[in-house]
Amino acid sequence: MKKKLLFVTQYLHTGGVEKSLLTLLSDLDYEKYDVDLLLFDHSGVLFHMVPSRVNILPPLFACYSTPLTQAVPQLVKEGRFRLLAGKLLAAVAGKLSKGVGVGARWSVYRHALPNLRTHYDVAISYLDFFCNYYVAEKVIADKKIVYNHMDYAYSQLQGWPCPRLERKSFLISDYIVTVAETARKSLEGYFPEFAQKMRVIKNRVSADTVHKMSNEPGFTDESKGIRIVTVARLTEEKGVWFALDTCAKLVREGYDIRWYLIGNGPLRGELEAKSRELGLEKNFMLLGEKQNPYPFMKGCDIYVQPSKTEAHCIAVEEAIALYRPIVVTDIPSFKQQIVDGETGLIVQANIDGLAEGIKKLFHSLELRQQLSAHLSLITNRHQEEMNKFYQLIEG
């Protein structure tokens, strides 16, 4: 008899978590599992990429990520007054400091979101915070697995998590999956009592899918300089200001580069304004969210990930799959993905460090080719991670 699995996440935009989940869903053995997918809302350009054998449940909160001004009339029209109250109260709570805001918002959503009545063999929350809390408190399952996709120590410094709620969801869950050994150690430092529940399963990409999609049209401009690409959500922790300031430094020094930043996020307007102020409109290109970023990644001369923190970066895995010369910042997780000088360059997490790494590759076609050649030899990078997942749900 097939096991019944439930996966829960918020939406399917082009983030690394969403791509990792879609890879996992694509690789599951559907002769052994019946799979339901529960989303907070059905937004995101990757929504249509859910495998056909996955049963997509009605959304928990259809306007979860809809701006408040649009959500209010929609919820009034539908007569969904509990969710309306939740949306309004959550908006107020969200104005508080970030960690307090997460806890306050969940205290509202806990009462506004319905319990799931279906009984599952295994329920998997694939995203931190609300999805973990929902699976822990409102789903019936013989086994519960929650995911941690962040460096918890860094997120604590930023005031994001609510440790009380994390502890509650971890207590109820059977396993806590982190996506890198460094992330596990960080989480264990705050929750040592749950160390025995923690497992490391790295985020995965399908190299075959990435290569196939990379053959679609990409760049349309006729730049003769060096093309640099970064794929990231436009937030502080992704180092997007490092990218802009490094681009400005290189242009001032006379380097012929075009830096393409693919992704959306709350900093987009500020980045566009600062780029115009610095006169970088032709050098620093904000392309927005792309359903298929791979043609642009394939067509770049250098791929740069300027992050301040990561657990296990999917965009870097995609750049590895496309054999691009890579520059990453000197943070713990990248040292698990890149061998410095062999499969990429690891540089100091600041403007000068990024600039020096890019200059090194700018001036040496031979080095770029060497890095790409080493990457092309990597095979079967993540099959072991799929096996680890099966062990959790079968064990």
Secondary structure, 3 states (H helix, E strand, C coil): CCEEEEEEECCCCCCHHHHHHHHHHHHCCCCCEEEEEEECCCCCCCHHHCCCCCEECCCCCCCCCCCHHHHHHHHHHHCCHHHHHHHHHHHHHCCCCHHHHHHHHHHHHHHHCCCCCCEEEEEEECCCCHHHHHHHHHCEEEEEEEEECCCHHHHHHHCCCCHHHHHHHHHHCCEEEECCHHHHHHHHHHCHHHHHHEEECCCCCCHHHHHHHCCCCCCCCCCCCEEEEEECCCCHHHCHHHHHHHHHHHHHCCCCEEEEEECCCCCHHHHHHHHHHCCCCCCEEEEECCCCCHHHHHCCCEEEECCCCCCCCHHHHHHHHCCCCEEEECCHHHHHHCCECCCEEEECCCHHHHHHHHHHHHCCHHHHHHHHHHHHCCCCCCHHHHHHHHHHHHC
